[in-house]
Amino acid sequence: MRISSLRLQLLAWVVLPLAALVTVNLWTSQRNAVATSDLVTDRMLVGSARAIAEQVAVTDGVLSATIPPAAIEMFDTGDRDSVYYHVETAGGRLLTGYPDLPQAPQRGSIEGSYRDHRLRLLTLSQAVIGAGADSPIKVTVGVTLAGHDAMVKRLWFSAFAQQLALVAIAGVFVLLGLRRGLAPLIRLRDAVRSPDRSELDPVDVPGAQSEIRPLIDALNAYMARVRAQMAAQRRFIANAAHQLRTPLALMSTQASYALRESAADQRQEALVALQSSSGKLARLAEQLLTLSRAEP
């Protein structure tokens, strides 16, 4: 669809590329939000796993593990996430937790599925003094992704609101700029259409930009050519009136003389002279028509 308004065209050329850049930025913002949420969740998983590992100790020759409440409560963000844990010895003996909980690799966290829930899992290995062959122990902590996904949405919607506000503010400033920038064109239109302009005088628009100045100069040059053509027409009309006045006066005189004469031969002579004058007038009219075509 073709836009006929210059203001809308300029606005579209500014806002549409900006909207495309905002779309790309929103895509990168979503990826950054996911990365940030992954980092925060992993830090919480590391903190929880270390808190659990620090409570594993040898008591009366028996290796035991106690789950501190803080290791679970740090995931309480209001999104009702479920926390699963698994503590085992180096030989694979379960000390506490969920026996079928998947383990993550020693480096980094993974996402998996457990009991029909999506989890983010992390496994931490830590040596225990006095545990012997049971050391080091492995602590695996997993948490559902409700809080993780909620954080991604909050971060992304925050970025979306900022980008939308940026486009809206840019659109307002562009409209204001276009209104101010196109003001000389509006003044030029008003000057040309003004009812006070009875002559084709040059138009002057104070404050016109350098891009509009050639248009004003071209318009003034065109009006100068029109003034020259109108002056040529006035000269031609004056010349034609002057050239036709004498033959018409002569024809009027000859016609009056023919009407007054009663003698047939003198009247015939006057009519012949009148016919000759009319022929000369016809030739003069042809010459004037030729001149009118050659005048431009």
C-alpha positions in Angstrom: 0.0 0.0 0.0 1.4 3.3 -1.1 1.5 6.1 1.5 0.7 9.5 0.0 1.7 11.6 3.1 5.3 12.7 3.3 5.0 12.9 7.0 3.8 9.3 7.3 6.5 8.1 4.9 9.2 9.7 6.9 7.7 8.4 10.1 7.6 4.9 8.6 11.2 5.1 7.4 12.2 6.0 11.0 9.9 3.9 13.1 9.9 0.6 11.1 13.7 0.1 11.1 13.6 1.0 14.8 10.9 -1.6 15.4 13.0 -4.1 13.6 15.9 -3.3 15.8 13.7 -3.6 18.8 12.5 -7.0 17.7 16.1 -8.2 17.4 16.8 -6.6 20.8 13.8 -8.4 22.4 15.1 -11.7 21.0 18.5 -11.1 22.5 16.8 -9.9 25.7 14.9 -13.1 26.0 18.2 -15.1 25.6 19.9 -12.9 28.2 16.9 -13.4 30.5 17.2 -17.2 30.2 21.0 -17.0 30.8 20.5 -14.8 33.8 17.8 -17.1 35.3 20.1 -20.1 34.6 23.0 -18.4 36.4 20.8 -17.5 39.4 19.3 -21.0 39.7 22.7 -22.6 39.4 24.1 -20.4 42.1 21.2 -21.4 44.3 21.8 -25.1 43.5 25.5 -24.8 44.3 24.7 -23.1 47.6 22.1 -25.7 48.5 24.4 -28.6 47.6 27.3 -27.1 49.7 25.0 -26.5 52.6 24.0 -30.2 52.5 27.5 -31.4 52.0 28.8 -29.5 55.0 26.3 -31.4 57.2 27.7 -34.8 56.2 30.0 -36.1 58.9 31.2 -39.2 60.6 29.6 -39.7 64.0 30.7 -42.7 66.1 32.2 -44.3 63.1 29.0 -44.0 61.1 28.7 -41.6 58.0 25.4 -39.7 58.2 23.9 -36.9 56.3 21.5 -34.2 57.7 19.5 -31.9 55.4 19.6 -28.3 56.8 16.3 -26.4 56.4 18.2 -23.5 54.8 19.3 -25.7 51.9 15.6 -26.2 51.0 14.2 -22.8 52.0 16.5 -20.8 49.7 14.4 -22.0 46.8 11.2 -20.6 48.4 10.6 -17.7 46.0 6.8 -17.9 46.1 6.5 -19.9 42.9 5.9 -23.3 44.8 9.0 -25.0 43.4 9.7 -28.6 44.5 13.2 -29.4 45.7 14.7 -32.9 45.3 18.1 -34.1 46.7 20.2 -37.2 46.7 23.3 -37.8 48.8 25.5 -40.9 48.2 29.0 -42.2 49.1 31.8 -42.7 46.7 30.8 -46.4 46.4 27.2 -45.4 45.5 25.5 -46.1 48.8 22.6 -43.8 49.4 22.8 -41.7 52.6 19.6 -39.7 52.2 17.2 -38.3 49.6 15.5 -39.7 46.6 17.2 -42.8 45.3 16.1 -42.5 41.6 16.9 -38.8 41.3 19.1 -38.3 38.1 22.6 -37.1 38.6 24.2 -34.2 36.8 27.8 -34.2 35.5 30.5 -32.9 37.7 30.9 -29.8 35.7 27.8 -27.6 35.3 24.1 -28.2 35.6 21.6 -30.0 33.4 17.9 -30.0 32.8 16.0 -33.2 33.1 12.7 -34.8 33.9 11.7 -36.4 37.2 8.3 -37.4 38.3 6.7 -35.6 35.4 8.5 -32.4 36.4 11.1 -30.5 34.5 14.1 -30.0 36.8 17.4 -28.2 36.8 20.0 -30.5 38.4 23.5 -30.0 39.8 25.8 -32.5 41.4 28.6 -31.5 43.9 31.4 -33.7 45.0 33.1 -33.0 48.4 35.5 -34.9 50.6 34.5 -35.9 54.1 37.2 -36.2 56.8 37.3 -39.6 58.4 34.9 -41.2 55.8 37.6 -43.4 54.4 36.5 -45.2 51.2 33.1 -43.5 51.3 34.8 -40.2 50.6 34.2 -38.1 48.5 30.4 -37.9 48.7 28.2 -36.7 45.9 25.3 -34.3 46.6 22.7 -33.9 43.9 20.1 -31.2 44.2 17.3 -30.6 41.7 14.6 -27.9 41.6 11.5 -27.5 39.4 11.6 -24.6 37.0 8.5 -22.6 38.0 10.6 -19.9 39.7 13.2 -20.0 36.8 10.5 -19.5 34.2 8.8 -16.8 36.2 12.2 -14.9 36.4 12.6 -15.2 32.7 9.2 -13.8 32.1 9.8 -10.9 34.5 13.1 -10.0 32.9 11.8 -10.3 29.4 8.6 -8.3 30.1 10.7 -5.6 31.7 12.8 -5.4 28.6 9.7 -5.5 26.4 8.1 -2.6 28.3 11.4 -0.6 28.0 11.7 -1.2 24.3 8.0 -0.4 23.7 8.4 2.8 25.6 11.5 3.6 23.6 9.6 3.1 20.3 6.7 5.3 21.5 8.9 8.1 22.7 10.9 7.9 19.5 7.7 8.1 17.5 6.5 11.2 19.4 9.9 12.9 19.0 9.9 12.0 15.3 6.4 13.5 14.8 7.5 16.7 16.6 10.6 16.8 14.5 8.7 16.3 11.3 6.2 18.9 12.2 8.9 21.4 12.8 11.0 20.3 9.8 8.0 20.4 7.4 6.9 23.9 8.7 8.7 25.7 5.8 6.8 23.6 3.3 3.6 24.5 4.9 4.6 28.2 4.8 5.5 27.8 1.2 2.1 26.3 0.4 0.3 29.1 2.3 2.5 31.8 0.5 1.6 30.4 -3.0 -2.1 30.0 -2.2 -2.4 33.3 -0.4 -5.4 35.4 -1.8 -3.3 38.5 -1.3 -1.0 37.4 -4.2 -2.2 39.2 -7.3 1.1 39.2 -9.0 3.6 36.4 -9.7 6.2 37.9 -7.3 9.0 35.7 -6.0 8.2 33.7 -2.9 10.4 34.0 0.1 10.2 31.5 3.0 12.3 32.5 6.0 14.0 29.7 7.8 13.7 27.2 4.9 16.2 24.4 5.0 18.9 23.8 2.4 16.9 20.9 1.0 13.8 23.0 0.4 15.6 26.1 -0.9 16.1 24.5 -4.4 12.3 23.9 -4.6 11.7 27.6 -3.8 14.3 28.7 -6.3 12.8 26.5 -9.0 9.3 27.8 -8.2 10.5 31.4 -8.4 12.3 30.7 -11.7 9.1 29.1 -13.1 7.1 32.2 -12.1 9.7 34.4 -13.7 9.2 32.5 -17.0 5.4 32.8 -16.6 5.8 36.6 -16.1 8.0 36.8 -19.2 5.4 34.9 -21.2 2.6 37.1 -19.9 4.6 40.3 -20.8 5.2 38.8 -24.3 1.5 38.3 -24.7 0.8 41.9 -23.6 3.3 43.2 -26.1 1.8 41.1 -28.8 -1.7 42.3 -28.0 -0.5 45.9 -28.0 1.3 45.4 -31.3 -1.7 43.7 -32.9 -4.1 46.5 -31.7 -1.7 49.1 -33.1 -1.3 47.3 -36.5 -5.1 46.7 -36.8 -6.1 50.2 -35.9 -4.9 51.9 -39.1 -6.5 49.4 -41.6 -9.7 49.4 -39.8 -9.9 53.2 -39.7 -9.1 53.3 -43.4 -11.8 50.8 -44.2 -14.3 52.8 -42.1 -13.4 55.9 -44.0 -13.7 54.2 -47.4 -17.1 52.7 -46.5 -18.4 56.1 -45.3 -17.2 57.7 -48.6 -18.9 54.9 -50.7 -22.2 55.6 -48.8 -22.0 59.3 -49.5 -21.2 59.1 -53.2 -24.1 59.0 -55.6 -22.1 58.6 -58.7 -21.8 55.0 -59.7 -18.2 55.2 -60.9 -16.9 57.0 -57.7 -18.9 54.5 -55.5 -17.3 51.6 -57.5 -13.9 53.2 -57.0 -14.5 53.4 -53.2 -15.7 49.8 -53.0 -12.7 48.6 -54.9 -10.5 50.5 -52.5 -12.5 49.0 -49.6 -12.0 45.5 -51.0 -8.2 46.1 -51.4 -8.1 47.4 -47.8 -9.9 44.3 -46.6 -7.4 42.1 -48.4 -4.5 43.9 -46.8 -6.2 43.5 -43.4 -6.6 39.8 -44.0 -2.9 39.5 -44.9 -2.0 41.5 -41.8 -4.1 39.1 -39.7 -2.3 36.2 -41.2 1.0 37.9 -40.4 -0.1 38.5 -36.8 -1.1 34.8 -36.4 2.3 33.8 -37.7 3.9 36.2 -35.2 1.8 34.9 -32.4 3.1 31.4 -33.1 6.7 32.6 -33.3 6.5 34.9 -30.2 7.1 32.1 -27.5 
